Amino acid sequence: MEQTLSDSFQEIILKRRSNRSYDQTIHVPDEVVQRSLERAILSPNSSNMQLWEFHWIKSRDQLNKFTPLCLNQNTAKTASHMIAFVTRRDLWKQRMEWHKKNIESEIKNGTPDKYQKRMLNYYTKIVPFAYSNDWFGLMGFLRWVVSNGISLFRPMTRMAGINDTRIVVHKSCALAAQTFMLSIAAEGYESCPMEGFDQVRARKALRLPRQAEIGMIVSVGKGTEKGIWGKRLRVPYDEVVKVL
Ligand SMILES: Cc1cc2nc3c(=O)[nH]c(=O)nc-3n(C[C@H](O)[C@H](O)[C@H](O)COP(=O)(O)O)c2cc1C
């Protein structure tokens, strides 16, 4: 029987396991990582703001530097590559301008159509309202007042302080990491996401600005049997899936 897209996807899902011990005699080709990063970039993300960066830790020197920052985990020690998935909420103005330019470049005869008007309004009014923050938390307070005020009359996205913005960018960044890991599995290699790392030291090593954060660091390599820690345990379907 012919293999369907669904069969192939199932195969990839079953194949992806977190691997903690790679075969160091096999180097994962750069093209595999590059292709997987290109796929990660296509991940869904909030308002298509793409407030993320993918730092490819590629050279032996850099891998050696980052291994202790990943607490000397074996998956880091034996990796061919590592990718730091980074959130960049500080880049919102840049992305807003990028969207504005893209929309404007599509406008014909100098007059935006209904859709373009809506998009311009979204990126020049809603986005600044949602993403701007200040030292005193005044914007967060204003968002809380406005969103909770509106929500008295109709369903409304509840927005408030910096932590809400951080959650927004981390959600999107994690989806990109997942796309990347599935792609690595589809390419015949293995990966392991790590939150076991020193955020402060790793941010410093990547020379990230204050508002940037590392969501996770993903190791990549040719996995071994030894690198798989036991059966794939999951709580039962009925316990986590609630059908309405
Ligand atoms: C956000 C996140 C952080 C993780 N951090 C680590 C880590 O630091 N070290 C590690 O060995 N595994 C880490 N894992 C892997 C999980 O332990 C693993 O995904 C889980 O046990 C399920 O196993 P599976 O990935 O093989 O299906 C992490 C997974 C996620 C999603």
The ligand as a Gaussian input file, in Angstrom:
#p B3LYP/6-31G(d) Opt

LIG

0 1
 C       11.116000      22.703000      27.290000
 C       11.804000      21.378000      27.466000
 C       12.963000      21.311000      28.185000
 C       13.663000      20.103000      28.326000
 N       14.860000      20.085000      28.986000
 C       15.571000      18.943000      29.024000
 C       16.874000      18.956000      29.563000
 O       17.403000      19.969000      30.009000
 N       17.557000      17.787000      29.571000
 C       17.042000      16.626000      29.048000
 O       17.727000      15.609000      29.086000
 N       15.793000      16.614000      28.513000
 C       15.063000      17.735000      28.472000
 N       13.822000      17.747000      27.864000
 C       13.329000      16.515000      27.221000
 C       12.173000      15.873000      27.970000
 O       12.659000      15.279000      29.136000
 C       11.504000      14.873000      27.027000
 O       10.958000      15.549000      25.933000
 C       10.397000      14.074000      27.736000
 O       10.925000      13.273000      28.740000
 C        9.633000      13.188000      26.751000
 O       10.496000      12.295000      26.041000
 P       10.612000      12.273000      24.442000
 O       11.078000      13.645000      24.028000
 O       11.634000      11.218000      24.145000
 O        9.271000      11.963000      23.872000
 C       13.129000      18.926000      27.737000
 C       11.933000      19.014000      27.009000
 C       11.303000      20.210000      26.854000
 C       10.057000      20.288000      26.016000

